[in-house]
Amino acid sequence: MLDADFFRRWMTATAASVDREADRLTDLDSPIGDADHGSNLQRGFTAVRATLEKEGPGTPGAVLALAGRQLISTVGGASGPLYGTLLRRTGKALGDAAEVSDEQFAEALRTGVEAVRTLGGAAPGDKTMIDALVPAVDALGESFAAARDAARAGAEATTPLQARKGRASYLGERSVGHQDPGAASAALLIAALVEAAGE
């Protein structure tokens, strides 16, 4: 079973990962975006980590809801609302339970991903974070490691695609040949589950 401590570890591991990879995320964003994806997410997850240390919510749902609200209020651009929605809706789906099963978490995360799809209007193949999140959720029933591998593969598979959503879509064919920074950061979020579980 997964408790509030697990979800705090997940957010802390994500923050550390975003810290390490911020420059790479910004480099990915430079040719097809605003060159601020790494710095924006770094600011957001640093705030999430600080807030969770201070407030310490007692349930999995409350941890994710707080993290989501923090991202929405501190991250500029599209990634704040998208990541904030992902975590808030996942947290809401988990409800007030003190512990949740792997299966309950997988279902809740699927709800969160669907909310992101609705907000951004993106589908798999549009060269967005959805290309990493959908295969990750599909593989989550197997294991956290399988979800991590699926998310990474999904992110890498955005490189040859032409962007159909977001800022990169304005570039048309010039977006081809660049990995989507949102898919890359989504893969970091999913990979942090493995760290949180101590696998």
Order of alpha helices (4+ residues) and beta strands (2+ residues): beta-alpha-alpha-alpha-alpha-beta-alpha-alpha-alpha-alpha
